[in-house]
Amino acid sequence: MDRMACIDLPAFPLQLLLRRHGEWRDRPVAVVDSDRPQGKILWVNERARGYRILPGMRYAAGLSLAGDLHAAEMPAAEIDRAISSLGRRLRCFTPHVEPARDDPGVFWLDASGLERLYGSLPNWAGLIRSELRRSGLECNTTVGFSRFGTYALSKSKRGVLVLDRPADERAASRRVFLDRLALEPGVRETLGKLGIRTVGDFMDLPSEGIEKRFGSEIHRLHRLASGVLRLPLQPEAPVPPALQRLGLDHPVTNVARLMVVIERLLGPLLRTLADRNHVLSKLHVGFRFERLGDHIEGLRPAAPTLDAAQLLELVRLRLDALRKLPDGVVEVVVYAESMAATREQIGLFARRPRRDTAAANQALARVRAELGNDAVVRARLREAHLPEASFRWEAVEGVAVPRPREADQPTLVRRIYARPVPLPSRARHEPDGWMPRSLEQGPVVRVLGPYVVSGGWWRKPVHREYHFAETQKGELLWLYYDRPRRRWYLQGRVE
Amino acid sequence: MYVPLWCKSNFSFLEGASHPEELVEACAHLGIETLALTDHDGVYGVVEAHVKARESGVGLIIGSEVTLDDDSTLILLAKSREGHANLCRLITFGRRRSEKGESRVRWDEVCAHAAGLIVLWGGDRSLLVSEADPVFVAHDLKDAFGDRLYALATRHRRAEEPKREARLRRRAERYGIPVAAGTEVLYHKPARREVQDVLTCIRHGVTLSGAGRRIKPNAEHALKPPHAFTALFHDDPAAVARTLEIAGRCSFSLAALRYRYPSEKLPDGTTSSGWLRKLTFDGARERYGGPASPEMIRQLEKELDLIDELDYGGYFLTMWEIVRFCRERGILCQGRGSAANSAVCYCLGITAVDPVRMGLLFERFLSRERAEPPDIDLDIEHERREEVIQHVYEKYGRSHAAMVCNFIRYRSRSAIREVGKVLGVAETALDRLSKLMSHHGGLAPETLMHAGLDPEQEVHGHLLRLAGEILDFPRHLSIHPGGFLLGHEPVSDLVPIENASMPDRTVIQWDKDCLEELGLFKVDLLGLGALHQLHLGFDLIEEHHGESWSMATIPGKDGSTFDMICKADTVGVFQIESRAQMAMLPRLKPRTYYDLVVEVSIVRPGPITGGMVHPYLRRRSGDEPVVYPHPSLEPVLKKTLGVPLFQEQVIRLAMVAADYTPGEADQLRRDMAAWRRSGRIERHHQRLVDRMTSKGIATEFAERVFEQIRGFGEYGFPESHAASFALIAWATAWMKCHYPEAFACSLLNAQPMGFYSAATIIDDAKRHGVEIRPVDVTRSHWNCTLETGDARTAKTGDSHPGKTGDRYPFLTTAAGKRVTHSKKGTCPQFSGPQFLRRRFPIRMGLRYVKGLSKRSWERIETARGERSFSAVEDFVERTRLDEGSLTRLAEAGALSALDGDRRSAMWRVASTSSAQGAASSSARKRGRRLPMTTRERLPLFAALDDSETINWDYRTTRHSPRGHPLAPLRPQLEKRRLPDATRVAAMKDGERVRYAGLVICRQRPGTASGVVFMTLEDETGFVNVVVWSRVFEKHAVLIKTTSFLGVTGKLQVQDGVTHLIADTFWIPRVGARPESGGSHDFH
């Protein structure tokens, strides 16, 4: 009979948190769903339990019990990454690994035939445990015969348990308490009220009654537990990254030759993506230099694409910008970030507007390719009083058709300097008038202001008295007196 | 010189950053002669400003910045009384049609209410500076206001202002509107800018770093000194001078408000004075069953003359009318507070205590010197208070009656939370910090440290400072518990009326302090749960025993009731049921009504902090001679054995011993009432002590009296108030003693109220021999009921309730007269010393099934009315309750009559209800009838044991009629040598005890220096535990979180009162964890 193992890493998100914050190990720690007083506590360590902090409580309630309770969120993405990483590691011990979908930290492994390779199944299970311990994770392992039996026992038994006969597994799993399993709290509570405390009690309930009262998921669990439903292992197939690599016999310093190499690699890469029904959203081109080591360039097309010519054009622009390679390239790697293709991306039915924004975006992509990824930006207005804080530069992802507002009358434009220009201090007596800049512009003949901008008292106090100064030559200066610094600055010009 | 015409105080909620008084004070300091207070869409702060302005000699113009329906604003100033009325009416229009907190008036309404108002048109949100030219509005305003329309040019040193001002001036010239200069004043000094920024962020729900342009760009919204204002408008001195011209035109002051109380409908040819006199003397005859005593008549004449002289007759007639309405509707009500000092109130039936016999001081209620309107508080059974409130609205009309508002102000916790959020402090840190703070205490650096925050960090420094600065700032409006302002003229001519958040309620923009300051009459209609309970109790007695009792007819002397009180058997008895009161009762041993008055008053912070309790008890028990600190004080303190216990005594003491003039004494009374807010009580300290010692009174006594005055400020009872409450306490105690099942049933139906949970009330009833029957869908009603089927006979008390028959001498002598509540109008007659009465079991009501709605009950009632339920499936089918309700009923054992096993019932309802849900949805789709449910195999579930049964009861209904959660565990507890409460009570002083019980009360009074008092309960009774602060700190987690608790300590038995002084706490290891009915925790 095929052997199957289940590995359970209890309170897996908490284990990950403690691995991240090793200094918290001796303190009460909890994983919360959000880091707010009303955040719900999801998992706690033993020390927190000692303070009677339990899952389900609010974070504020936990804090009132232990002032030094440490808590953090554990993002789902991080847990998923950790599961993927663990899956890869476990595949070193068996080719077939299936992570549980709804219970993070549970894996089923194919254990058939491994006793010959590892001497015995307890030995094999022990090695897995040691391997996980080395990376700071604790686990319980049960080697048995069925999906449910191994799962239930690994949830309830500490350490390694290897069962020799299916009957032993059935008998042992009947004794497992239901609160050990990852049941919905509502279901667990209802079953508890009915006096159904163990898997055995649960199995004794009538199957049709279960479905009616608890729904198909619990009914499926019931069928699994009672052996009516036997699901074989459904191992996760590893997805190789979309990557192409080519080692070069001789170091290449010529860009044109390098382009030929990249073109050769790009074709298979795009075919791989097409087979997966994906399109490329970002292309990474890596060079291994003979002496200088590795270097990677990232290129983003105007829209996710499988168009090799467009991508090659972007690569060419980027390499042309480099002008000359600093060292000979001995290996080239291309790999892609991709996403599922959508109908819009294919663009079959897209109507072409009068202004071709797609063309504009392609042009911007070329600018980025030539001048760098941060080369294309635009000013975004912000709600702030200080001129330099009233906008910020942001990268342009794509352009839209502009809709300018109609101006009823021409307005003056204030040009702001990237950095305010310090001005010489204003003399107490100015026989020739105030000359903030140079003699050429002449003295100031008219000043408007002051207009006061002050604030930021909670961080860094600011107090500026702005003026518009007109020089004899007609230049309009936008300047301010910085009161904390006690000096004048030129903020910009008015045109 | 100039006049600031656009000033907003912190009554422009979450916008202005100074109190009105601060603005006025700043004006006085800067030499500004007049100030206009123009809070947006309201006149909330004008009374505070008016009082301060009167004190400091600054002129006050009343106005408001009103919001129009196009979202623009206008500033309106009241030129005359008519203008004030128009302003209030306009705001009322705007407020009444808008959501709470908002106001929108229409332009045509503004023009229609132009009389007596001056308009300032300007500011950022004004149409006069907007891009579109408001040509039509401008002409309409000009037509309506004529030369009372001004353009307001405002300057705050912002770059965009010159362009707007140029636009405003162009338009002003075009429409012929003169321009006045101004700034928008939001705070009285530039340093408050930070507070204004914080308030703005709170209003918008953003942090300071994310506030952007929502906060003002600079600190130019402070009140400017005249020279700075003149410099700001140096180019237009005429506009500055115009501010003075406008101020000169505004002559209205709040002092000019003339208020008339609404007159009642009088019989033809009768004046209100004559009608009041007639009603009073008619009432006296009814009260005394004949002519009143000469002493009473003298008192009534004196009071009526004064009421007549002060023209307060209408107010008394209103109160009489409300009381009459309550009587007609069978609503229990009773006057409380200082009104109990008035013989007129007593004879009109407003109060129930005879002030002449009690020797109460009428001047505490009404006096010529004080010239303040009387304040009559009427307690109404809380379930029916809304009826009375709506009656008042109906009788006087929404325009002539509105409820008084209550300003919700920042207290330390709310200030910390909101300022901290704005500063970006982590919410968890704020939560921890606010939990460490008391409600009224300030925030100190040590508290920050305790919460794990570094006081040295700049952000925490800001938090400390700003949270302190916004303390006491009004945040929003709520409704006063029951205060009404009634007016002969529409109330909206005096003060704007707005919608409250509660439906069918309208409130004025002034609170009770404002009314008091302006001498306006307030009618207080307060809700009291105990009256509702009494009403329910009297109804039950009448229905089941056929005896008709009322507050007025219950006997005043009843030995068995006093015996019960002396034994502190007072769970559920109004006012004397708390742990502290129960500890006092065996020491004070009340045997008369006046003892109860003392009992109600003595367990209060006033007497406790003043150190008056123990001297009184020693003197009462004869352990200490009754001496007076000065012979002159004997008349003042004689009733309370030389120890001042009541507020009136403290006032009289100040007058007699410290030679306080009536004016000073009145000031002392006000300062006592307001000390928490102002700390003004301290100014009396030296004066009182010095004057008393100079009269030969010991310094120690003088200091103690002052401590008590301070304590009274915190919370102290006037004698009249205590007398009213003692009456209700007596009535509830009497009912508990003689009709324990009616008492318990009514108390359960009046929940939530009082000190104890339903479980404790039920256990107490069971200990008094009352049978409690569980909830049952075939028998229970929504409320608890007394069942008649197999009632048994039992002895109640050692004498029948009417044996000692005399009604309370200070209550009434109107034989058989039902003062409050009567159906038959007769009193029961009893015979024989041992009164045997039928005992009715209490059937618990379905209201006690947690999560079951009244709507669900109505479905059950309807289905049950058609025919009895035959089975669980029949019940589910016909009631069509949702699955949650069905499960809860099954779990609570309410389906036991249909299926004896709760687990089986749960399984069955789940099946039927889910099938019903699925079938009904598919039936809905197909438009067909429901298919019959198919039968399925019923699993065999383990039966619940006793402990589980009781725990299930507690979990679903917070009580168990079947037993106490500790009863099934008793053998295990005994095995561990843990005694029950009865055995603990029988132990000796000094004995060491280990005890385990359920926590039903945790209390940490502010007056107890960190000592925690707990009450633990088991199936035999209570054990009171005292936890010293060091023990509490050590075991805080256990004490705060565990309901089933073990305690080891030493017994302290004194005067028959037993306390367990705790050393350690632990969790009793008895296997099962008993459920608890919940603990009432207090600070």
Interface residues (C-beta under 8 A of the other chain):
Chain A: D35 R36 P37 Y51 R52 Y59 A60 L63 S64 L65 A66 G67 D68 T190 K193 L194 G195 D204 L205 P206 E208 G209 K212 R213 R382 E383 A384 H385 L448 P450 Y451 V452 V453 S454 G455 W457 W458 R459 Y466
Chain B: R157 R158 A159 E161 P162 R193 E194 D197 L208 S209 G212 R213 R214 I215 P217 N218 A219 E220 L423 A426 E427 T428 L430 D431 R432 K435 G452 E458 V459 H462 T887 E891 R903 M906 W907 A910 S911 S914 A915 E936 R937 P939 F941 A942 V1037 K1040 T1041 T1042
